[in-house]
């Protein structure tokens, strides 16, 4: 088989695998949005079975044969060509996936789904103890995955590379050390200003009207509702099910109108990136996001650089005033903008302001490493969590639900 024929077959296999993976994504979206709680156990078995089938596809020895027939050929001589990118990334994915046992892939799918549902219930009931054993199971499986993939003594590297190719724990740690050194004193300095400034975002806001307003701004910035959905979820997220099907989940708070707006803009940023990918490359690495870091840059661009800007609200503030006249009719645009740009430490990452958001990520990074290394048990996580929130943000969660 010549390189051109081998490459064509590679693309076919990759696209079939993507279609099968999208079935997993659809079930995942459904369990976040619609699935009744009693369906959790059965759904976990569905997810485990499908994850195993996807793994079988991803580790098909045919991949190795076809990749070997193309690698080193003139077809991939230009390292920036679509063919070279696809071959390089398919090789990377194949070599990684074949090190992981099918049993582990299935169990991870099964356990993480049940853990997610246990988290939602525990959060609602402020009962971290009931969730802690599930968290221990997830990290035990993560350690096994890292060891299967292989590493140079740092398990976090093996898992990080799957989300941010080429990145290392050492590099992230150095970056976060610099960020922390600059941000912690900045937050302390701005804390008093936030306390002194009026916050016009709090009140009573009808949830249906919030949803209609958020739909309108998400559509206005380019989200194609003909190729996507926006639904209510326990936690904001975005997922792509395939060409022409990008879905957002978000949430609204009755007492603060800004939470739903900025969560919607953040997830719409993810969705715009997905909807902007070249459909001609669907099912191959060239048709996928390059990394989670780049993905997050798009969501935060729309949430912060655009969504908190003067030009954005010069256009949308009159519409917001019309939607909630009792709250904003007598509030100036400048006063409103000061409120949406106030820096005030908050306990919830997805509701954090532009300055403090990164410290939430730093805290999670430090705790994830400790949990993955086995230096921190899930049962001890609330205490460690509260200590870091006090140290970096100057606030302590009053209970586990808000921590």
ABEGO torsion letter per residue (X at the ends): XBAAAAAAAAAAAAAAAAAAAAAAAAAAAAAAAABBAAAAAAAAAAAAAAAAAAAAAAABAAAAAAAAAABGBAAAABAABAAAAAAAAAAAAAAAAAABBAAAAAAAAAAAAAAAAAAAAAAAAGBAAAAAAAAAAAAAAAAAAAAAAEBAGBAAAAAAAAABBGBBAAAAAAAAAAAAAAAAAAAAAAAAAAAABBBAABEBBBAAAAAAAAAAAAAAAGBBAAABBBBBBABBBBBBAEBGBBBBBBBBBAABAAAAAAAAAAAAAAAAAAAABBAAABGBAAABBABAAAAAAAAAAAAAAAAABAAAAAAAAAAAAAABAAAAAABBAAAAAAAAABBBBBABAAABBAAAAAAAAAAAAAAAAAAAAGABBAAAAAAAAAAAAAAAAGBBBABAAAX
